[in-house]
Amino acid sequence: MRPISYARATDVFEAIATVLADPKSAYLAGGTTEIDLLRLDVVRPTALVDINDLPLDQIEDLDDGGLRIGALARMSDVAASPGVAERFPMIAQALLLGASPQLRHMASMGGNLLQRVRCSYFRDGVSPCNKRVPGTGCSALQGINRGHAVLGTSEHCIATHPSDVAVALVALDAVVHVEGPNGARAIAIGDFFLPPGETPRLEHPLEHGDLIVAIEVPSSPVARTSLYLKVRDRESYEFALASAAVALRVEGGVIADVRLALGGIATIPWRAHRAEQLLMGARAEQATFARAAREELADAVPRGLNAFKVELAQRTIVRALETVVALGGAI
Amino acid sequence: MSKAKQHEGVSSPTVGPLTMRGPGTTNVSLSVNGIARLVTIEPRVSLLDLLRERLELTGTKKGCDHGACGACTVHVDGRRVLSCLTLAITCEGREVSTVEGLTEYEELHPMQRAFITHDAFQCGFCTPGQLMSAIALLEEGHASTDAEIAEWMSGNLCRCAAYPNIRAAIRDVRHAIGGHGHAAD
């Protein structure tokens, strides 16, 4: 690992001022991605500002039914919070199906949103990669791309967004609260993840010095009947090949409310707007689910080894919807 | 749009930048297995390298050095974490526990005894990490069934595939302390 300098902050504004003072500095939270990529020489900050002592680790059940998660709350603590499991099961499930117990103890929620892609060409530090070195090309287009995205891709990057919990948060219209050089602001999570387009290096709207302080999930009664289904090569401790976060309410056989987002198949946590539109007001039955899934994947662009994901994603959506109906989504 | 409370601990936005330490060596004090240690290290040194290369605590193993295998599992402030992805300097003022700290008065920890009884290892390289994870698992209370044990031990790989015997050892210690694996049950 290259040499780095270090400071530990105990105050949000002190942390921001310290990062702002040095354009080559970065925040250090759980470090599960940051330290790995530093050692691989893929990211090259020369100074780390340790934010783990900032008072941003609270998990609050809000009176209006919403949830406020401090940016430094650990994945394991959020998953174990009774209010989260009861009111937002898909969030707790997505967290517990991610990483390993050790990593979940370390990784912060803010860091989870900012984790970098697992594309081996990005991580190897030498292959052409537009995300790591803009303009060098995308090695995955013709390479080993079995794990790569089929939605939200461009000719410049097809790396899959790796987060599970971000998929649930996108389905629930979470809001990312940021403190930074230009003051506090709130970013709708639907605007937070940027598809690669022509600029794969830009993954989110944060600027140098911006610090996520909290993630807020608005009250969502439908989320009580929700589920995160993750399909992967191994039963545990593996990234998704396809996943679905589904919340559903059925009244008299008809879908009265639905939230659906997909993971493992897109360059960003993918809100399935098209499928949601088709599902709303339709009969809660297999044919409807299959049609919605087909429609959501209609624009998928498979590239060689990942072609199977187009079908796998549809089956994942259908199974997730069927499962949540069986769980009690029908009233 | 924000209903958020102002976060606590925030002072005036006019505070200045902190003084940085390093990249050269700096003094760091931390506690390892209950013993206060003062070390002079660069900030880039991982907790794993500090333990193995400087403190001569080579029980904790370096498998992948990427956070993938779990061989380097230790406890920091009572929670199991990966020491390869932890910078040692971030443990300043914290309590680190390693496999060397499990024995008391030369008596093996019950989990160590159970691993021996059940032949829960072959080459032994992953064993310190398995032990630290297994002990934390019982504290966390996620050991009620074999399936649950398997899921909550999935961050510790064993290339000798001693998994059934590791689960048997954990089951045994769980039975000995009762309940679902939580020491307080």
Interface residues (C-beta under 8 A of the other chain):
Chain A: M1 R2 P3 I4 S5 Y6 A7 R8 A9 T10 D11 V12 F13 E14 A15 A17 T18 L20 A21 D22 L28 G31 T32 I35 D36 L38 R39 T46 A47 L48 V49 D50 N52 L54 P55 L56 E60 L62 D64 G66 R68 G70 A99 S100 P101 Q102 L103 H105 M106 V175 H177 A184 A186 V213 A214 E216 E235 S236 Y237
Chain B: M1 S2 K3 A4 K5 H7 E8 G9 V10 S11 S12 P13 T14 V15 G16 P17 L18 T19 M20 R21 G22 P23 G24 T26 E42 P43 R44 S46 D65 H66 G67 G70 T73 R79 R80 V81 L82 C84 L85 T86 L87 I89 T90 E92 S133 A136 L137 E140 H142 A150 E151 W152 S154 G155 N156
